[in-house]
Amino acid sequence: MSSLLGRRMYIPRMSSGGAMCMAAAFQSIGVDARPSPDSDEETLRLAAQFTTGEECLPQRVVLGNFLKVITSDDFDGSRTAFLLPTSSGPCRFGQYAPLLRKILRDMNIEDVIVFSPTSSDGYETISLGSIQFQRTAWRAVVVSDILRKMLLMYRPYEKNPGSTDRVHDDALRSVCRILSDGRVDSSKQLKELVGTLEKIRDCFLNIEMNEEPGTRPLVGVVGEIYLRFNTFSNQNMIRRIEAQGGEVWIADISEWVWYTNIEEKRKLREAGRGFSLSMAKKKVKHVIQLHDEKALLSPFKKIFSTRPEGRIEKILRYSLPYLPSTMALGEMTLNTGKAIDFYHAGCDGIVDISPFSCMNGIVSEVIYPHLSRDHNNIPIRIFYFDGVPFDLDSDLEIFMEQVRAYKEKKSIPNMA
């Protein structure tokens, strides 16, 4: 951690709320962390100077936003760091950090730190040796997921446009103040977060509504994790679905963390280390994460009863007939299982948001027609994005007609 102190560390703005909460977590241990700059056309222009066009859109957006920092007038490499996690497996995500390091070398910038935790150990190195910070970082993920979920459940029905966004943004600032305070111990931090979330819940409940929440057609959103949350990259797709009369339920960021935990334990068992100190540590970590997640969700138990998140074990079980998780890794497996989970939870349609040429998206697209036929012909549509704007509204209009027709004729499936 000492190498990060005295530096400003930029965090990719996948989800703005998630990046803010994670930055607050790092601030609790003295790291001057903040989200990377917002994405815009300048982001893509800067990235194009160092890429060939073969890279996926999330890689170009992350790189371009970091280049905004590098090319700013007050840039000082000796006081700058970039958080850029990595992963193994069938995805170009593993190339993001190596490409950034190469570009820095080519620009003769050798004093910037690229901090790159890996999914191979469940991003454990992000803790920087601090158990308390590891719990704070996990709570940051869970809290940002909760606030986003509340935002999407209530915003489509608000009477005064912008009121739900204001409640959400105020809530983010409140939880970030708690997450960033490194003076409190883990137990007190959790208590303060839960108390604040209870007040935040009431603020959402007090928003004036035009319609009864939960009455619109419900669209589950899966896909590549960066793209489905980054509004610039997906042409603000969530708000466009809302503008066409839908409500969105998006797969959480925490889903990926739970998946990497499952993968860690699977690899230990395959290596003959099913009974080992490493396995014991993973199981303890699982219990602690589950405890914290349950506590943070407790104020929303009644509200989220209509939006139940399937546990990762169930999601992987759902994907088994189509893409077994022991053979098909990563987001293609999660998207398949989560799409089925959304079906059983009552969604009226499913959207997959993926980068153009993404292997996970291409494989999933082959699976979706079979999945739809096996599940009451629920509408499923994959949307690819490559940074070039297209007439998304027209495509969504057709899809939303299918969603409304499905909602009218469907028989309510048994909850799985």
N, C-alpha and C positions, 0 to 999 in steps of 0.2 A: 504493500500500500504506500510505503514511503515515497516511491517513485512518482506517484500520482499527486502527492501533496505539493501545493504551490503551482499546480497546473489547472487549467480550465478544461474539463473533459466534456465533450459533446456526445450526446446520445441520439441515435437515429430516431427521427420523429415518425415511427411506424403508426402508432396511435398517439395523438398529441397528449391525451390524458395519461396514457401509460408512460410516455417519455417524461412527463412532468413528475409523476409519482416516483419513477426510478431515479430521476435526478435528485429528488428530495431524499431518497434513501441513501445515496452516496454522500449527500451533504451532511448526513448524520455522523459520518466518520471523517469529516473534515475535507472531503474532496469537493472542489468547486465545479459541480456538474450542472449541466443545463441541456435542454433539448437542442438539437441541431436547427439551423434556420428553416423557415417554412419553404415548401417546394413551390416552384413556379417555372416558367419557361426558361429563365436563366439557369435553373438547376440542370435542365437537359442540355442547354447550350454548352455549359462548362464540362459536363460529363462527355459530350461528343468529341471533345478535343483529345480524350485519352482512351476512347473505346472504339470498337470496330463495328458495332451494330449487332454482333452475335450475343452480347450480354443481355440478360433479361431486364425488364423495366425496373424492378426494385433495386437491382445493383446499380443502375445508372442514376436513379433518384438518390440513393444513399450517398454514392460517390459525389454527385453534383452538389449536394448540400454540404458535404465536407469541404469540397473545393471552394465553396462560398467563404468558408472560414479561412482557408489557406490564402485566398486571393484578397482578403480584406486588408485595409490599410494598416490596421493595428495588429496584424498577425505576428506572433512570436512563437516559433516552433519549440523553443525550450520551455515554454509555459503552456503548451497545448497537448491534449491527449484526445483520442477518439475511441469510444467504445464500439466495437464491431464484433459481436459474437460470431461463432462459426459452427459448422456442423459437418459431419461425414455423411455419406449416403448419396442417394440418387438425386442430387440437387446442386445447382451452381452456387448455392449459398456458401459452400465451402471455399469458393474462389474470391469472395468479396474482400476479405482481409489481405490475402496475398496480392491481389491487384492493387489495393490501396498502398501497400508497402512498396510495390514496384514503382508506382507513380511518384511516391515521395522520394525514392532513390533517384528517379529520372529527373526530378526537379531539384536535386541536390539539397533536399530537406531531410536531414538525418537525425534531428533531435526530437521529433514528434514521437510520442508513444502511441502505438495501436494496441489497445487492451482487448484481447480476443478470447474470452471464455468459450469453451467448447461443449456441445451437447454430449460428447463422449463420456463426460463425467457428470452429466446433468447440470452443466454450468456451475459446478461447485466452486471453481476457481474465482467466480465472480464475488465470492464472500471475502476474498483477500485475507483469509485466515480468521475471520471474525464470525463466530456463531450468531451473535446478536445481529450483525449486519445481514447475514444470510436470511434470518427471519424477517428483518425489516424489508429486504428486497422482495421476499415472497409476499409479504403483506401488501407491498406496493402494487404487485401484479393483481392480487385478488381484489383490492379496493378499487383499482381503476376499472376492472371488469364489472364490478357491482355498479359503479356510477354510470358506466356506459349502458349497461342493461336497463337501468332505471330511465335514463335519457330516452332510449329507443322505445320503451314501453309507454311513455307519457307524451313525448313530443308530437306524435301524429294527431293527438286529440286535443291539443291546447287551444284555448279560446284566443289568447293573445300571442301572436307569433313572436318567438324569441324568448318567451318566459321560461320555458323548460331549459333552454341553453343557459340562461342566466343562473338558474338554480344549480345546474350541473357545474358550471364554471366556479361558482362560489363554493360549492362542495369540494371541488378539486383543491382550491386554495386552502380550505380548512384541513383536509386530510394531509396535504403536503406540509403544512406547518407542524403537524404531529410527527410525520415520518422523518422530517429533517432535524428534529431535536435529539441530538445524541446524548443529552444529559440524563434522559429517563431510561430506566431499565426496561427489559422486554415485557415484563408483566404489566407495568404501568402503561407502557405504550399501547398494548393491546386493549386495555381497559379504556383508555382515552379514545382510541379509534372507534370502539364499539359505541361508546357514549355519543361521539360526534355523528356516527352513522345513524343512530336513532333520531337525532335532530334533523339530519339530512333527509331521512325517510319522510318525516313529517312535512318538510318543506316541499317535497315532491307531491305528497298527498294533498297539499293545500293549493296546488296550481289549478286555476280555473280551466274547466274542460268544456269543449263544444260537443263532444261525443263521449259515450261510455268507453273507457279504455278496454281494449281487447276485442272490440267488435269488428275491426277491419280485417281483410284478408291478411294472413300471417305468412311472411316469406322468410324462410331460413337461409342464412348466408354462410357458405363455406368457401374454401379456396386457399390460395397462397396467402400466408399469414400477414405479410407486409402489405400486399396489394389490397386486401379486403378492408384494411383499416386506414390506409393512407388516402385521404379524400382527393388530393390532387391526382394521384396515379389512377384512381378508378372513376374519375370524372364526377366525383361527389354522388356516387351511385345510390347510397343509402337515402339521401334526401330526395333523389329523383323517384325512388320507389314510394317514398312517403307522399310526394307530390301527386303521384298517380293513384293514391287511395290505399296504399298498403302500410303495413307495420312490419318492421324488420327485427329479426332475432338472429344475432350474429354469434358464431362460434367464438368462445373466449380465448384470450391469450394463455390463460392458465392451463387450457387443454394441452398445449404443447409441452408445458413443464411436466404435467402428469405423464405424458407419453414418454418423454426422455427418462423419467424415473423408471418406468416399466422396462424400457430398453436396457437401462443400466443393469437391472436385476437379471434380465434374460441373458445378457452377455456374461455375467458372472456365473450363472448356472451352466452355460455352454462351455465355460472355461474350467469347469469342475470346482468352482468356488462357491457352490450353493450354501455351504456351511463355512463361513469365513468371517473375519473381522469386517471386511469390506461390505459383505452382505448385511451384517448386523447393523452397520452404520446407515446403510440405505434404508433399512426397515425402521430404524429410529427416526430418520429424516422424514419418512413417509407419515409416521404417526404424528410428528410435530406439525408438519404442513397441514395434515387433515384437521388437527385440533384448531389451528389458527384460522383456517378457512371456515370451519363450522362456526367459530365465535364471530367472525366478521359477517357471516351471512345471517346470523340469528335475528337481527332486526328486520330482515326482509323475508322471513320464513313464510308468512301468509301471502305476501305479494308474489313471491316467486313460485308459489305452489302451482300457478298456472303456466309457469315457464321452467319446468324441472330440467336441470342439466344432467344428462346421463354420465355416470362415472366412466372413466377411461376404459375400465375393463369391459363394460357393456358396449362401448363404442367399438372396441376391437373385436368383440364377439359378433356384433352386427356385420362387420366387414368380412368376417371369416369366409362365407360362401363365395365372395367376389374377389377380394384381395387379402389373403391371409397375412397377418402382420409379421409372421416369421419369414415370409418370402418377399412381400411387397412393403417396402419401408416408407416412412415419412408421410407427407401430407396426402398422397393418393389414398392411403389406407384410412387416415383420419377423416378425410372428406367423405369417403364412402360410408364409413360407420356413422358419422355425424349426420349425414343426409337421412339415413334410416332412423336415427334417433329423433331427428326433427319430424319425420313422418309420424312416428308413434306419439310424439308430444302434441300433435294436432296442427302442424303447419299445412298451409294450402299450396305451397310451392317452394322450390329450392333453387337458389342461384349459386353458381360457382364463379368466383372472381379470380382469374388467373392471368399471369403474364403470357403474351404471345410466345409460342414455341416452348413453353414450360412442359417438361416431361410429365410432371405430376398431373398437370391439367389435361394433357393429351390422353394419358392412361385413364384418368377418371372419366373423360368424355366417352370413351368406349364402353365403360361400365354403366353409365347413367341410364341408357335406354333399357337395359336388362333390369336394373334396380327399379326403375319407374314401373315397368310391367308387373314386377313382383309385389309392388306396393300401391295397388289401386290406381295405377296410371297417374300418380302425382306428377305435376309438371316440374321438370328439371331443365334448367338452361345454363350453359356455361358461357361466360362473357370473357373474351380475351382483350387485353390492353397492351399497347406497345408505345404509348406516349404520344400517338397521333390521334387527335380528337376525331370522333365519328358521331353519327346521329344516334346516340344511345337512347334518347327518349322514344324514338320510333320503335326500336327493338323491344324496349321495356313495355311499351303500350300493348304490343302483341302478346308478350308474356303475361302481363297482368290480366288481360282478358281471359287467358287460359286459367290463371289462378282463381279469378272470380267464378268462372264456370265450375271449376273443381270444388270450390268451397260450397257452392249451391247444391251440387249433386252428391257429394261424398257421404259415405256412411262413416260415423265416428269409429275409428279403429280402437281395438282393445289396447290399453296401456301395457307396454312391455316392461 
